Amino acid sequence: MVTLINTVEPSEDGAPEATARPRHPEKARRPDSPVQRKPAWIRVKAPVSKGYRDTAGIVRSNKLVTVCEEAGCPNIGECWEKKHASFMILGETCTRACAFCNVRTGMPGPVDPAEPENLAHAVAQMGLQHVVVTSVDRDDLEDGGAAHFAAVIRAIRQETPETTIEVLTPDFLRKKGALEIVVEARPDVFNHNLETVPSLYLKVRPGARYFHSIRLLQRVKELDPEMFTKSGIMVGLGETRNEVLQLMDDLRTAEVDFLTMGQYLQPSRKHYPVKEFVPPEGFKSYEAIAYAKGFLMVSASPLTRSSHHAGDDFARLRKARAALAS
């Protein structure tokens, strides 16, 4: 039997309504949206392998949170079987309430000072050559969590110096100096996702500002021209093809190196509905256009996510830059 990870939960928290803490309290009173049946090309098997269980054990023993679980990623079985995981720092509760996201929302707890060391230890245990570190939005913190990102980067460098590090950060909106703190810690890849086209921000990503995110990515290149930059979007939210092409141009104006594109999947009936399932050939077309616009690396498919195959993609990204320079 083939099932899809990221299915509708029996309640907002996957537990009986009477005892569960609402995962998305801001969505509780919204009317249900129908969840469309997924086409065959984006169905995946439920994770059951020994490798998956081993990875889960390492994550639990180090008291870590992964975006793989919190966001309901459909690739968790494949990645965890290979002992690849994307770590989510700064807690599991986000101060934003994006209409597409399955991460818990509300007021976060205090930052765990042991997290950088625990995460670095997990990276060593898993033997990761490339690690992705992301976070919830922490609008409650003065620096948005930037110093904690830097501490995590330093801890990994000390524990496993050969591991390359990719950060997927929030937008640090109204957090002066935060971006500089992260860039100064010198991750190998700085990723910040646009998520969708500007016309949908008010509905899909209301707490963010499209051109602020573009400027954030541009600023990374100004601070460190050698640092790889990356951004990703979901399709199937109601965007038009021309809007996607304009977004590509905006990212290239900011000198972004790497673009990821994947199909939006609706986490529950309370989330923003899927407007369209883009077929594989549609992603192939977008990929060809993106390369023509000058991206060094493009990953576009229904199941593409920001951190999916991130290590392999980073190796290809470095080769692409080297080829361009030769």
Residue pairs with C-beta under 8 A, 6 or more apart in sequence:
2 43
2 44
2 45
3 43
3 44
3 45
3 46
4 38
4 42
4 43
4 44
4 74
4 265
5 44
5 46
5 47
5 72
5 73
5 74
5 76
5 77
6 72
6 73
6 74
6 102
6 265
6 267
8 35
8 267
8 268
8 269
9 23
9 267
9 268
10 16
11 17
11 20
12 20
12 22
12 23
12 24
12 27
12 28
12 268
12 270
13 20
13 21
13 22
13 23
14 20
14 23
22 28
23 102
23 104
23 105
24 97
24 104
24 105
24 268
24 270
24 271
25 105
25 106
26 97
26 105
27 97
27 270
27 271
28 270
30 270
32 269
32 270
33 266
33 269
33 270
33 271
33 272
33 273
34 269
34 273
35 266
35 268
35 269
35 273
35 274
36 266
36 273
36 274
36 277
38 265
38 277
39 277
39 279
41 279
41 280
41 302
42 74
42 263
42 265
42 277
42 302
42 303
44 74
44 75
44 77
44 78
44 303
45 77
46 77
47 76
47 77
47 80
47 81
48 77
49 77
49 81
51 80
51 81
51 82
51 83
52 76
52 77
52 80
52 81
54 83
55 80
55 81
55 83
55 84
55 85
55 126
56 80
58 83
58 122
58 125
58 126
59 66
59 85
59 122
62 118
62 119
62 121
62 122
62 125
63 112
63 114
63 118
64 87
64 115
64 118
64 119
64 122
65 87
65 88
65 89
65 91
65 92
66 85
66 86
66 87
66 88
67 73
67 86
67 87
67 88
67 103
67 134
67 168
67 307
68 75
68 76
68 79
68 80
68 85
68 86
69 76
70 88
70 92
70 102
70 103
70 104
71 101
71 102
71 103
72 102
72 265
72 267
73 79
73 305
73 308
74 265
74 303
74 305
75 303
75 305
75 308
79 85
79 86
79 307
79 308
83 126
83 127
83 128
84 126
84 128
84 310
84 311
85 122
85 126
86 132
86 133
86 134
86 168
86 306
86 307
86 310
87 119
87 122
87 131
87 132
87 133
87 134
88 103
88 134
88 135
88 136
89 115
89 119
89 133
89 134
89 135
89 145
89 148
89 149
89 152
90 108
90 111
90 115
90 135
90 136
90 138
90 141
90 145
90 148
91 108
91 109
91 111
91 112
91 136
91 138
92 103
92 104
92 136
93 103
93 104
93 105
93 106
93 107
93 108
93 109
93 136
94 101
94 103
94 104
94 105
94 106
94 108
94 136
94 137
95 105
95 106
95 107
95 108
95 136
95 137
95 138
95 139
95 140
96 105
96 137
96 139
96 207
96 208
97 105
97 206
97 207
98 195
98 204
98 205
98 206
98 207
98 208
99 203
99 204
99 205
99 206
99 271
99 272
100 195
100 196
100 204
100 205
100 234
100 237
100 264
100 266
100 267
100 271
100 272
101 267
101 271
102 267
102 268
102 271
103 136
107 140
108 136
108 138
108 140
111 138
111 141
111 145
111 148
112 118
115 148
115 152
116 148
116 151
116 152
116 154
116 155
116 156
117 155
119 133
119 152
119 155
119 156
120 152
120 155
120 156
120 158
120 159
120 160
121 159
123 131
123 156
123 159
123 160
123 163
124 159
124 160
128 160
128 163
128 311
129 162
129 163
129 164
129 311
130 163
130 164
130 165
130 166
130 310
130 311
130 314
131 156
131 163
131 164
131 165
131 166
132 166
132 167
132 168
132 191
132 306
132 307
132 310
133 149
133 152
133 153
133 156
133 165
133 166
133 167
133 168
133 187
134 167
134 168
134 169
134 306
134 307
135 145
135 148
135 149
135 168
135 169
135 170
136 170
137 144
137 170
137 171
137 207
138 144
138 145
138 170
139 173
139 207
142 175
143 172
143 175
143 177
143 178
143 181
144 170
144 172
144 173
144 175
144 178
145 170
145 178
146 169
146 172
146 175
146 177
146 178
146 179
146 181
146 182
147 181
149 167
149 169
149 181
149 182
149 185
150 181
150 182
150 184
150 185
153 165
153 167
153 182
153 185
153 186
153 187
154 185
156 163
156 165
157 163
157 165
164 188
164 189
164 311
164 314
165 187
165 188
165 189
166 187
166 188
166 189
166 191
166 230
166 307
166 310
166 314
167 182
167 187
167 189
167 190
167 191
168 191
168 192
168 193
168 306
168 307
169 182
169 190
169 191
169 192
170 192
171 192
171 208
171 209
171 212
171 213
171 216
172 178
172 179
172 216
173 207
173 208
173 209
173 212
179 216
179 219
179 220
179 223
180 223
182 190
183 190
183 220
183 223
183 224
183 227
186 224
186 227
187 227
188 227
188 228
188 314
189 227
189 228
189 229
189 230
189 258
189 314
189 317
190 217
190 220
190 227
190 228
190 229
190 230
191 229
191 230
191 231
191 232
191 258
191 306
192 213
192 216
192 217
192 229
192 230
192 231
193 231
193 232
193 233
193 306
194 210
194 213
194 214
194 231
194 232
194 233
194 247
194 251
195 204
195 205
195 208
195 232
195 233
195 234
196 204
196 205
196 233
196 234
196 237
196 239
197 210
197 233
197 239
197 240
197 243
197 244
197 246
197 247
198 210
198 211
198 243
198 247
199 239
199 243
200 237
200 238
200 239
201 208
201 209
201 210
203 272
204 237
204 272
213 231
214 250
214 251
214 253
214 254
215 254
217 229
217 231
217 251
217 254
217 256
218 253
218 254
218 255
220 227
220 229
221 227
221 229
221 254
221 255
228 257
228 258
228 314
228 317
228 318
228 321
229 254
229 255
229 256
229 257
229 258
230 256
230 257
230 258
230 259
230 260
230 306
231 251
231 256
231 258
231 259
231 260
232 259
232 260
232 261
232 262
232 304
232 305
232 306
233 244
233 247
233 259
233 260
233 261
234 261
234 262
234 263
234 264
235 244
235 261
235 262
235 263
235 264
235 276
235 278
235 282
235 283
235 286
236 263
236 264
236 274
236 275
236 276
236 277
236 278
237 264
237 272
237 274
237 275
238 275
238 276
244 286
245 289
248 259
248 289
248 290
248 293
248 295
249 293
251 259
251 295
252 293
252 294
252 295
256 295
257 295
257 296
257 297
257 317
257 321
258 295
258 296
258 297
258 298
258 299
258 313
258 317
259 290
259 295
259 297
259 298
259 299
259 300
260 298
260 299
260 300
260 304
260 305
260 306
260 308
261 283
261 286
261 287
261 290
261 298
261 299
261 300
261 301
261 304
262 300
262 301
262 302
262 303
262 304
262 305
262 308
263 277
263 278
263 302
263 303
264 272
264 274
265 274
266 272
266 273
266 274
277 302
278 302
279 302
280 301
280 302
283 300
283 301
283 302
283 304
284 300
286 300
287 298
287 299
287 300
290 298
290 300
291 298
296 317
296 320
296 321
296 324
297 313
297 316
297 317
297 320
299 308
299 309
299 313
